Amino acid sequence: MNEERAEEVRRRVRSVPAGFVTTYGDLCPAAPRFAGAVLASCDDREVPWQRIVRADGSLAKGARQRRLLESEGVPFNGERVDMRAAWVPV
């Protein structure tokens, strides 16, 4: 894994404020799956992985991710994050 590129992804994740989300594609437009791989292998508690969702607002990590997002006040529309209210570009 390109560590410099991975650190840029982690920096972008840290920039997402509590109560908001962004997408894997926003983190790494050329390679959203790379962003997913970076987060999957990250154990740094300072990286709020739960704030990263799929472009349609669905959650990659299910109920655990939803609980964390709801505790931050992220709004949902059914099973998905309400992207109109919660999305921020990074």
N, CA and C atoms as a LAMMPS dump frame, in Angstrom:
ITEM: TIMESTEP
0
ITEM: NUMBER OF ATOMS
270
ITEM: BOX BOUNDS ff ff ff
-5.0000000000000000e+02 5.0000000000000000e+02
-5.0000000000000000e+02 5.0000000000000000e+02
-5.0000000000000000e+02 5.0000000000000000e+02
ITEM: ATOMS id mol type element x y z
1 1 1 N 0.847 -1.185 0
2 1 2 C 0 0 0
3 1 3 C 0.886 1.24 0
4 2 1 N 0.56 2.207 -0.822
5 2 2 C 1.294 3.461 -0.873
6 2 3 C 1.015 4.24 0.411
7 3 1 N 2 4.303 1.302
8 3 2 C 1.79 4.897 2.627
9 3 3 C 1.497 6.394 2.565
10 4 1 N 2.116 7.095 1.652
11 4 2 C 1.854 8.536 1.532
12 4 3 C 0.4 8.783 1.12
13 5 1 N -0.056 8.024 0.17
14 5 2 C -1.445 8.134 -0.3
15 5 3 C -2.42 7.7 0.807
16 6 1 N -2.058 6.663 1.553
17 6 2 C -2.891 6.194 2.656
18 6 3 C -2.986 7.25 3.75
19 7 1 N -1.895 7.919 4.039
20 7 2 C -1.921 8.977 5.061
21 7 3 C -2.811 10.13 4.624
22 8 1 N -2.83 10.448 3.346
23 8 2 C -3.719 11.497 2.839
24 8 3 C -5.184 11.099 3.046
25 9 1 N -5.506 9.84 2.818
26 9 2 C -6.868 9.353 3.066
27 9 3 C -7.206 9.519 4.545
28 10 1 N -6.318 9.092 5.434
29 10 2 C -6.568 9.212 6.878
30 10 3 C -6.705 10.672 7.297
31 11 1 N -5.905 11.554 6.714
32 11 2 C -6.01 12.987 7.03
33 11 3 C -7.39 13.511 6.634
34 12 1 N -7.861 13.114 5.46
35 12 2 C -9.179 13.556 5.006
36 12 3 C -10.288 13.031 5.918
37 13 1 N -10.159 11.785 6.349
38 13 2 C -11.165 11.218 7.266
39 13 3 C -11.21 12.04 8.551
40 14 1 N -10.038 12.38 9.089
41 14 2 C -9.983 13.175 10.321
42 14 3 C -10.62 14.55 10.155
43 15 1 N -10.703 15.049 8.93
44 15 2 C -11.259 16.382 8.703
45 15 3 C -12.789 16.403 8.675
46 16 1 N -13.429 15.249 8.65
47 16 2 C -14.897 15.191 8.627
48 16 3 C -15.4 15.455 10.044
49 17 1 N -16.188 16.518 10.232
50 17 2 C -16.646 16.847 11.587
51 17 3 C -17.705 15.878 12.101
52 18 1 N -17.771 15.769 13.411
53 18 2 C -18.805 14.947 14.043
54 18 3 C -20.17 15.428 13.579
55 19 1 N -21.073 14.485 13.329
56 19 2 C -22.416 14.813 12.88
57 19 3 C -22.563 14.874 11.375
58 20 1 N -21.464 14.618 10.672
59 20 2 C -21.467 14.663 9.211
60 20 3 C -20.773 13.432 8.659
61 21 1 N -20.95 13.204 7.366
62 21 2 C -20.303 12.084 6.683
63 21 3 C -19.744 12.549 5.347
64 22 1 N -18.865 11.736 4.798
65 22 2 C -18.42 11.908 3.428
66 22 3 C -18.318 10.499 2.823
67 23 1 N -17.949 10.421 1.564
68 23 2 C -17.957 9.125 0.886
69 23 3 C -16.545 8.641 0.581
70 24 1 N -16.455 7.355 0.285
71 24 2 C -15.173 6.783 -0.122
72 24 3 C -14.646 7.49 -1.368
73 25 1 N -15.538 7.811 -2.295
74 25 2 C -15.155 8.512 -3.509
75 25 3 C -14.647 9.919 -3.25
76 26 1 N -15.181 10.581 -2.204
77 26 2 C -14.688 11.903 -1.838
78 26 3 C -13.273 11.81 -1.266
79 27 1 N -13.012 10.749 -0.533
80 27 2 C -11.679 10.58 0.066
81 27 3 C -10.612 10.345 -0.981
82 28 1 N -10.957 9.565 -1.987
83 28 2 C -9.987 9.175 -3.009
84 28 3 C -10.738 9.011 -4.335
85 29 1 N -11 10.118 -5.027
86 29 2 C -11.83 10.063 -6.238
87 29 3 C -11.345 9.076 -7.3
88 30 1 N -10.06 8.921 -7.44
89 30 2 C -9.538 8.018 -8.473
90 30 3 C -9.629 6.552 -8.07
91 31 1 N -9.761 6.297 -6.76
92 31 2 C -9.753 4.905 -6.292
93 31 3 C -10.49 4.777 -4.954
94 32 1 N -11.825 4.841 -4.972
95 32 2 C -12.568 4.738 -3.718
96 32 3 C -12.319 3.426 -2.972
97 33 1 N -12.043 2.363 -3.698
98 33 2 C -11.761 1.089 -3.021
99 33 3 C -10.445 1.146 -2.253
100 34 1 N -9.51 1.946 -2.723
101 34 2 C -8.267 2.153 -1.981
102 34 3 C -8.59 2.788 -0.63
103 35 1 N -9.465 3.79 -0.633
104 35 2 C -9.869 4.431 0.616
105 35 3 C -10.48 3.402 1.562
106 36 1 N -11.321 2.515 1.03
107 36 2 C -11.908 1.459 1.841
108 36 3 C -10.862 0.532 2.428
109 37 1 N -9.867 0.188 1.634
110 37 2 C -8.794 -0.688 2.11
111 37 3 C -7.98 -0.01 3.203
112 38 1 N -7.737 1.282 3.048
113 38 2 C -7 2.025 4.072
114 38 3 C -7.769 1.98 5.393
115 39 1 N -9.061 2.245 5.341
116 39 2 C -9.861 2.253 6.564
117 39 3 C -9.989 0.857 7.161
118 40 1 N -10.093 -0.153 6.321
119 40 2 C -10.21 -1.523 6.817
120 40 3 C -8.966 -1.959 7.578
121 41 1 N -7.819 -1.411 7.209
122 41 2 C -6.574 -1.808 7.862
123 41 3 C -6.123 -0.818 8.942
124 42 1 N -6.914 0.208 9.192
125 42 2 C -6.533 1.258 10.136
126 42 3 C -7.031 0.932 11.546
127 43 1 N -6.136 1.004 12.52
128 43 2 C -6.538 0.792 13.909
129 43 3 C -6.299 2.034 14.767
130 44 1 N -6.089 3.173 14.13
131 44 2 C -5.867 4.438 14.811
132 44 3 C -7.208 4.981 15.307
133 45 1 N -7.365 5.109 16.607
134 45 2 C -8.629 5.583 17.187
135 45 3 C -8.922 7.039 16.862
136 46 1 N -7.945 7.761 16.364
137 46 2 C -8.122 9.161 15.978
138 46 3 C -8.741 9.306 14.589
139 47 1 N -8.939 8.204 13.902
140 47 2 C -9.516 8.211 12.55
141 47 3 C -10.98 7.773 12.665
142 48 1 N -11.921 8.71 12.523
143 48 2 C -13.343 8.397 12.696
144 48 3 C -13.937 7.687 11.474
145 49 1 N -13.587 6.431 11.315
146 49 2 C -13.98 5.622 10.154
147 49 3 C -15.485 5.601 9.937
148 50 1 N -16.248 5.71 11.006
149 50 2 C -17.701 5.599 10.892
150 50 3 C -18.315 6.722 10.059
151 51 1 N -17.607 7.807 9.876
152 51 2 C -18.129 8.956 9.116
153 51 3 C -17.992 8.789 7.61
154 52 1 N -17.487 7.647 7.168
155 52 2 C -17.327 7.394 5.738
156 52 3 C -18.377 6.379 5.3
157 53 1 N -19.182 6.775 4.318
158 53 2 C -20.284 5.938 3.844
159 53 3 C -20.208 5.8 2.327
160 54 1 N -21.029 4.911 1.799
161 54 2 C -21.122 4.772 0.344
162 54 3 C -21.856 5.986 -0.224
163 55 1 N -21.691 6.225 -1.506
164 55 2 C -22.269 7.412 -2.158
165 55 3 C -23.783 7.486 -2.006
166 56 1 N -24.439 6.347 -1.882
167 56 2 C -25.902 6.35 -1.733
168 56 3 C -26.341 6.453 -0.277
169 57 1 N -25.388 6.645 0.636
170 57 2 C -25.706 6.782 2.054
171 57 3 C -25.781 5.466 2.805
172 58 1 N -25.56 4.354 2.125
173 58 2 C -25.594 3.071 2.817
174 58 3 C -24.298 2.863 3.596
175 59 1 N -24.375 1.973 4.57
176 59 2 C -23.269 1.762 5.5
177 59 3 C -22.503 0.485 5.183
178 60 1 N -21.195 0.579 5.19
179 60 2 C -20.354 -0.589 4.938
180 60 3 C -20.225 -1.461 6.181
181 61 1 N -20.376 -0.872 7.366
182 61 2 C -20.156 -1.605 8.614
183 61 3 C -21.429 -1.803 9.424
184 62 1 N -22.578 -1.63 8.81
185 62 2 C -23.848 -2.017 9.404
186 62 3 C -24.244 -1.355 10.709
187 63 1 N -24.781 -2.176 11.615
188 63 2 C -25.39 -1.677 12.851
189 63 3 C -24.395 -0.941 13.74
190 64 1 N -23.177 -1.416 13.83
191 64 2 C -22.168 -0.734 14.661
192 64 3 C -21.921 0.68 14.14
193 65 1 N -21.767 0.806 12.836
194 65 2 C -21.533 2.115 12.237
195 65 3 C -22.743 3.011 12.472
196 66 1 N -23.93 2.47 12.297
197 66 2 C -25.144 3.266 12.496
198 66 3 C -25.225 3.782 13.937
199 67 1 N -24.955 2.93 14.914
200 67 2 C -24.997 3.368 16.318
201 67 3 C -24.038 4.531 16.552
202 68 1 N -22.823 4.419 16.014
203 68 2 C -21.84 5.492 16.196
204 68 3 C -22.298 6.784 15.526
205 69 1 N -22.825 6.676 14.318
206 69 2 C -23.291 7.869 13.608
207 69 3 C -24.487 8.496 14.304
208 70 1 N -25.425 7.678 14.744
209 70 2 C -26.592 8.216 15.455
210 70 3 C -26.172 8.92 16.738
211 71 1 N -25.153 8.399 17.417
212 71 2 C -24.674 9.039 18.646
213 71 3 C -24.051 10.408 18.366
214 72 1 N -23.633 10.632 17.124
215 72 2 C -23.073 11.926 16.719
216 72 3 C -24.154 12.848 16.151
217 73 1 N -25.382 12.333 16.014
218 73 2 C -26.471 13.151 15.498
219 73 3 C -26.633 13.12 13.988
220 74 1 N -26.017 12.156 13.314
221 74 2 C -26.159 12.041 11.862
222 74 3 C -27.587 11.595 11.551
223 75 1 N -28.288 12.324 10.673
224 75 2 C -29.669 11.961 10.345
225 75 3 C -29.732 10.806 9.345
226 76 1 N -30.75 9.985 9.499
227 76 2 C -30.982 8.852 8.604
228 76 3 C -32.333 9.009 7.934
229 77 1 N -32.419 8.412 6.77
230 77 2 C -33.674 8.29 6.035
231 77 3 C -33.838 6.796 5.786
232 78 1 N -34.551 6.114 6.66
233 78 2 C -34.633 4.667 6.586
234 78 3 C -33.308 4.035 6.981
235 79 1 N -32.794 3.178 6.126
236 79 2 C -31.54 2.471 6.407
237 79 3 C -30.293 3.259 5.994
238 80 1 N -30.487 4.388 5.344
239 80 2 C -29.35 5.141 4.799
240 80 3 C -29.205 6.503 5.46
241 81 1 N -27.981 7.001 5.45
242 81 2 C -27.729 8.362 5.925
243 81 3 C -28.459 9.326 5
244 82 1 N -29.054 10.348 5.574
245 82 2 C -29.692 11.403 4.786
246 82 3 C -28.562 12.279 4.235
247 83 1 N -28.126 11.958 3.035
248 83 2 C -26.964 12.626 2.443
249 83 3 C -27.21 14.12 2.192
250 84 1 N -28.431 14.516 1.942
251 84 2 C -28.715 15.946 1.754
252 84 3 C -28.434 16.757 2.996
253 85 1 N -28.632 16.136 4.151
254 85 2 C -28.433 16.838 5.422
255 85 3 C -27.048 16.62 6.015
256 86 1 N -26.428 15.476 5.751
257 86 2 C -25.225 15.103 6.478
258 86 3 C -23.925 15.102 5.688
259 87 1 N -23.993 15.174 4.367
260 87 2 C -22.786 15.05 3.543
261 87 3 C -21.964 16.339 3.544
262 88 1 N -20.658 16.204 3.696
263 88 2 C -19.723 17.318 3.53
264 88 3 C -18.595 16.861 2.604
265 89 1 N -18.189 17.705 1.674
266 89 2 C -17.035 17.35 0.838
267 89 3 C -15.743 17.509 1.646
268 90 1 N -14.735 16.761 1.264
269 90 2 C -13.427 16.902 1.937
270 90 3 C -12.37 17.25 0.92
